[in-house]
Amino acid sequence: MRTRTALTLVGSVAALTLPFIAPASAADTVLTTGSLGGTAVAVGDVLTAPLATGTTATLYSTATGTSGIKCTSSQFTATVTANPTAPGTATESVSGQSFDSSSCTSNVLGVTGVTSITVDNLPYTTAAVSDGTLTVTPASGSTIQTTVKLTTLLGSITCVYQAPSLTGTSSNTDTSINFTSQAFTKTSGSSLCFSAGYFTAKYAPVTDNGAAVYTN
């Protein structure tokens, strides 16, 4: 009887303890790789993503129009600065966002080519929330800025566009991040520069050293 009682006690303690032990392969952080609840993304890891296959990044003159600039090649690079327990908000430092000017075209009247598109005032901070919300903000006292250099019938022009912040969404379906009609205001440039810019792009897949990144 004493032996049975001891064994029963040990079994009861084990039963109470086991549910609190997480599998070694699982993670409860906001950002994971491999799958939802997969391996935690480490602080300091570098995330990258190209434009989603078959999509374009656009900067149009109106939110619903098709006049402006579009590019078929773009990529961003960001370093993870915080990855807390989910649900929560992970943060990243965006150190690079490039556009291959050879893949960019413009249908603006009088514009014959796109020389370059440069994202200024980096790094930016990205807050990635468990619900899929993304917010991109510049450093304190700065602004999100894009400088566009165009070739026109009258020569080269430079157009500068600014925004206080950007908002987007992440999707675990294709591990993408999406920006839709994010408003920029022209702060300098000739009359051939459209007076406002609306940025739309889908980047996918977001990866950490080749592994897909998920938001939990």
Sequence and secondary structure as in RCSB ss.txt:
>XXXX:A:sequence
MRTRTALTLVGSVAALTLPFIAPASAADTVLTTGSLGGTAVAVGDVLTAPLATGTTATLYSTATGTSGIKCTSSQ
FTATVTANPTAPGTATESVSGQSFDSSSCTSNVLGVTGVTSITVDNLPYTTAAVSDGTLTVTPASGSTIQTTVKL
TTLLGSITCVYQAPSLTGTSSNTDTSINFTSQAFTKTSGSSLCFSAGYFTAKYAPVTDNGAAVYTN
>XXXX:A:secstr
 HHHHHHHHHHHHHHHHGGG   TT   BSEEESSTT EE  TT EEEEEB TT  EEEESSSS   EEEES EE
EEEEEEE  BSSSEEEEEEEEEEE GGGEEE STTEEEEEEEEEES  EEEEEETTSEEEEE  TT  EEEEEEE
EETTEEEEEEEEES EEEEEETTTTEEEEEEEEEEEEE  TTS SEEEEEEEE   EETTEEEEE 
